[in-house]
Amino acid sequence: MAVPPLARVTQKLKTDKIGDVRKEVRVRLAGAEIHRKVKPGDRIAITCSSRGFGGFIDLLAGICDAVRTAGGEPFLLPSMGSHGGATPEGQEEILRRLGVNEDSVPASVRATMDTIELGEASSGAVVHLDKFAHEADGIIVLGRTTTHPENTEGIASGLLKMTTVGLGKQRGAQEAHRNGLWESVRAVPEVTLAKSKIIFGVTVVENALREAAMLEVVPGDYRAFRETDERLLDEAKKYAAKLPYSFLDLLIVDEMGKNISGTGMDLNVIGKWRMSGGEKKPDYRRIVPLSLTSESLGNAIGLGLADFTTRRLAEQVDQQATLINILTATEPGETNSIEGGIPPIFENDREAIEVPMYSALPSGDPKVIRIKSTGMLDEFWISSALIDQTEENPCLTIDGSFELLRFDAAGNLF
């Protein structure tokens, strides 16, 4: 069943941002008296996640500037749990694909999966710390405060989670999940911050375009980390974008991936029921991701949340990298195997879109949307069945005429 013509829609979102991120973080660290924490010759580890959030490169560069001004020698520490296939080489490659290199960030990368055990948290999780972080003279935790695909209240993704899962590497991430992720995210950093050399936390809140909108530098202590995570999560929710439609016959997703969301496609956009059941809100009957981001390095966790996909995406999957992430993130009484499943595969984009369109059995004119990813919702494309809802929403503007999707001779959009 052919997809009807689609028209481009722009969504008015909260998009204020920091003008010069590199300068801002450098000034903030100077104001926090980094020179009192970093002595000449000190080796300072800076955490690097796998998300590539707003201002990521400039944040790393600015932190390096501040460390060097204080007389220290910064180095970058891949801090991404089990991502990259849980190998040093894989985690270094993720950073490279996110744009981290000797020209963009003035510091070397030191990657290891080895950890030091620091004790046991009140959640029961054994606390792990990256070996190179343990050996450093100081650690600066760089994170992003935002909602998590599975959690939007209290504490979600932020400095505490980066301390628990990022600095904990694969072993620490697995311990946290096995003992209840969110209980461990609250408990593990109490041990880590007490027994390590974390001197600062630097956290950013993104706007809806994945640019740095807010930035804070906080002392390296548990109370400061927790208070900041809780307070800035409320701010982050003000920037969060969703699709303003409760029902669709078909959602076409150009690309999914770990740098977009921990579940490849954000459950806050596509519906948490796809993971945990319950009320179908929003009810998007068929979801079809077409490609996997390069930055995912083959980790296609979340693909099982889709209904159909393409041969191209299936061939981008690294089963081992995906499996290690699934096993690491499994919690007691739950299974994440659905995230790693592979839905029916079609040879090209046309088939992967038109067969789901047919299988959705739309009543009347089909309601269809195409998006770039669940992380970029400032613009998308709608079918005419959604005109009324769109025109009634003051934050939406139809920009252009309705046109059919254009496939190449092989039946692909790309």
C-alpha positions, 0 to 999 in steps of 0.5 A, spaced: 500 500 500 503 506 497 504 511 502 500 518 501 504 524 499 507 527 505 508 535 507 514 538 511 511 541 518 516 545 523 515 545 530 516 551 534 520 548 540 524 551 546 531 552 542 535 558 546 542 556 547 549 557 550 553 562 544 560 559 546 560 553 549 568 552 550 569 559 553 563 558 558 565 551 561 572 554 561 570 560 565 565 556 569 571 552 572 575 558 573 570 561 577 570 554 581 577 555 582 579 549 579 587 551 580 585 549 587 584 542 585 589 541 580 596 542 581 602 542 576 603 536 573 596 533 575 593 528 570 586 529 570 581 524 567 575 527 563 569 522 562 566 521 555 560 518 554 557 515 547 551 520 546 555 525 543 550 530 546 549 538 545 556 542 545 560 535 546 566 537 543 566 544 545 565 542 552 571 537 552 575 542 549 573 547 554 575 543 560 581 541 557 583 548 556 581 549 564 585 543 566 591 546 562 591 553 565 591 550 572 597 546 570 594 539 569 595 534 563 588 532 561 586 526 558 579 523 555 576 517 558 571 513 554 565 512 560 560 508 556 558 502 560 558 496 555 557 500 549 562 499 543 562 492 544 565 492 551 572 493 548 577 499 549 578 499 541 570 499 540 569 505 545 575 509 542 572 508 535 565 511 538 569 517 540 572 518 533 565 517 530 562 522 535 568 527 532 573 526 538 580 527 535 587 530 536 584 536 532 578 537 535 580 536 543 587 537 545 588 531 549 589 523 548 584 518 549 586 512 554 581 506 554 580 500 558 575 496 560 579 494 567 576 496 573 578 497 581 572 495 586 571 500 591 566 496 595 559 495 596 553 500 595 547 500 599 543 497 593 547 491 593 551 493 587 559 492 587 562 499 585 567 499 580 571 505 577 575 505 571 582 503 572 585 509 569 580 514 573 583 510 579 590 512 577 589 519 575 590 525 580 583 527 579 577 526 575 572 531 572 565 527 570 562 530 564 554 528 563 548 530 560 542 531 565 536 529 561 530 524 561 531 517 560 527 512 556 525 508 562 525 514 567 523 521 567 522 523 574 527 524 580 533 522 577 534 520 570 540 521 566 545 525 569 552 526 573 550 520 578 548 515 572 555 517 569 558 516 575 555 509 576 555 506 569 560 510 565 565 510 570 563 503 572 565 500 565 561 494 563 562 491 570 559 497 574 554 497 569 552 490 570 552 490 577 548 497 577 542 493 573 542 487 576 541 490 583 536 495 580 538 501 576 535 507 579 536 504 586 544 503 584 544 510 580 542 513 587 547 508 591 553 507 587 555 514 587 555 515 594 561 510 594 565 512 588 565 520 590 567 518 597 573 513 595 575 516 588 578 523 586 572 526 582 574 534 583 568 536 579 562 535 575 560 538 569 553 537 566 549 540 560 542 541 559 540 540 551 535 544 547 530 541 542 535 541 537 541 537 541 545 544 543 547 546 549 542 550 553 544 550 560 551 548 563 553 548 570 559 546 574 559 543 581 563 540 586 565 533 586 561 531 592 555 526 592 550 532 595 552 536 589 551 531 584 544 529 586 541 536 587 544 538 581 541 532 577 534 532 580 533 540 579 536 540 572 531 534 570 526 539 571 529 544 566 531 538 561 523 536 561 522 543 559 526 542 552 523 535 551 520 534 544 515 529 542 510 528 536 504 532 538 499 526 535 496 520 539 495 516 533 498 514 527 498 508 522 505 508 520 511 512 523 517 512 518 524 513 522 530 515 518 535 512 523 535 510 530 541 509 534 545 509 541 547 516 540 540 518 539 537 514 545 539 508 550 533 504 546 535 506 539 528 510 539 526 514 545 520 510 548 518 517 551 516 519 543 514 512 541 511 509 547 513 506 553 508 500 552 512 497 546 517 495 552 513 494 558 506 493 556 500 497 558 496 503 555 498 504 548 499 511 549 501 514 544 498 509 539 503 508 533 501 502 530 507 501 525 514 503 526 519 502 521 526 504 522 530 505 516 538 505 518 542 505 524 547 511 526 554 510 524 556 512 531 552 506 534 558 502 532 553 496 530 549 496 537 542 496 535 539 495 541 532 497 541 531 494 534 526 489 537 521 495 539 520 496 531 515 492 527 519 492 520 526 494 518 530 494 512 536 489 509 540 495 510 539 496 517 539 489 519 546 488 515 549 494 520 547 490 526 553 487 530 550 482 534 556 481 539 555 489 540 548 488 541 548 482 545 553 485 550 549 491 551 542 487 552 546 482 557 549 488 561 542 492 562 538 486 564 535 487 571 532 482 576 525 479 574 525 483 567 528 481 560 531 486 555 531 481 549 525 484 546 530 490 545 535 486 541 530 482 537 530 483 529 523 484 526 521 482 519 526 485 514 525 488 507 530 488 501 529 496 500 526 502 503 519 502 499 518 495 501 519 496 508 514 502 508 509 500 503 508 493 507 507 496 514 502 501 511 498 495 508 499 491 515 496 497 519 489 496 515 488 504 516 481 506 516 480 512 512 486 516 509 492 513 513 495 517 518 503 517 517 509 521 519 516 521 517 522 523 522 529 524 522 530 520 528 526 521 535 532 525 537 530 531 532 523 533 532 523 540 530 521 538 523 517 532 520 513 530 514 505 528 515 500 525 511 494 529 509 489 526 514 493 529 519 492 536 517 486 538 521 490 536 528 496 540 525 493 546 523 489 546 530 496 546 534 499 553 534 506 550 535 506 547 528 506 550 521 505 546 514 511 548 510 510 546 503 506 542 499 504 534 499 509 530 495 510 523 494 516 519 497 522 519 492 525 512 491 531 511 487 531 505 482 533 500 487 527 502 491 531 506 497 530 513 499 538 514 501 
